[in-house]
Amino acid sequence: MTKIIDAIQMCDEKIFTYKKEIEEIKKIIGKTPRFIIINASNDEANARYIKGKIKEGEKAGLDVEVVKFEDDCNNEDVLNIINKCNKEKIPVILQLPTFKHLDTESLMKAINYNVDADGFAREWIGEINLGNDKVLAPATPKGVISLLEYYNVDIQGKVALVIGKSNHVGKPLCSMLMNRGATLINANSKTSDLSSLVKMADIVISCVGKQNLIKSEDIKEGAVVIGVGFTYVNGKQILDFDVDEIASLGKAKFVSNRINCTGKATINSLIDNVIELYKMNFNIK
């Protein structure tokens, strides 16, 4: 029997813990911990993601501030906010994507690692590659690992297939799985004979966002299937594999839900990153 998993219960439990931690931080620093989201775009998906981050952040007790720029902004405008966060040690993220005329890469690099709530800084990626990912990591891979651990998915010694090679999701997720003893296979949307790799995998995590990329009949008996990537079909956002079809076969042990799963776990992990940055910056045990 395939179980459709979501992140609702896990995130609710973690938010309860985060509220206690944030209250302690507030007592120590004498003010409510702040978290700043820079939105330099008019992207509708960005607005939706930010709304979720505000809701969950405030639920945990954070003071979440969104700095919205219009399309006449320039790099210096955004950099001024980043420099303010660096100076005042306020955790910050630059919501991606940004306006095309902005130099996103240089802006991302301008965020000091000790306020980088996304966990994208080279210092954090370096720590992950050295096996140290328990404190801070990119929020989406961290959320996926949290889900696997919450549902007691055995990672050590298992064959894990990660489909995707992005610097912010696919690559760090590979390292984090290897840190936990997985035998790792990394593929991408252009991998030839992807189906043979899917057939081998005990854990399949798809981070691409390409409809019908994974053939449901290739799923191994008792496998765990997690969808991270998504695409749009007829204006509706869906995961990059057909969850319902995979579930109906009854072969997989766990399949992630289309909604309230990896996206919700990502936001939850982002809040965890914010808390860890405050602990680090203010020497809070």
HELIX and SHEET records of a PDB file:
HELIX    1   1 ILE A    8  ILE A   29  1                                  22    
HELIX    2   2 GLU A   44  ALA A   60  1                                  17    
HELIX    3   3 ASN A   75  GLU A   88  1                                  14    
HELIX    4   4 THR A  104  ALA A  110  1                                   7    
HELIX    5   5 TYR A  113  VAL A  115  5                                   3    
HELIX    6   6 ARG A  122  ASN A  129  1                                   8    
HELIX    7   7 ALA A  139  TYR A  150  1                                  12    
HELIX    8   8 GLY A  170  ASN A  179  1                                  10    
HELIX    9   9 LEU A  194  MET A  200  1                                   7    
HELIX   10  10 SER A  216  ASP A  218  5                                   3    
HELIX   11  11 VAL A  243  LEU A  249  1                                   7    
HELIX   12  12 THR A  262  ASN A  281  1                                  20    
SHEET    1   A 6 LYS A   3  ILE A   5  0                                        
SHEET    2   A 6 PHE A 254  SER A 256  1                                        
SHEET    3   A 6 VAL A 224  GLY A 227  1                                        
SHEET    4   A 6 ILE A 203  SER A 206  1                                        
SHEET    5   A 6 VAL A 159  ILE A 163  1                                        
SHEET    6   A 6 THR A 183  ALA A 187  1                                        
SHEET    1   B 3 ASP A  63  LYS A  68  0                                        
SHEET    2   B 3 ARG A  34  ASN A  39  1                                        
SHEET    3   B 3 VAL A  92  LEU A  94  1                                        
SHEET    1   C 2 PHE A 230  VAL A 233  0                                        
SHEET    2   C 2 LYS A 236  LEU A 239 -1                                        
END                                                                             
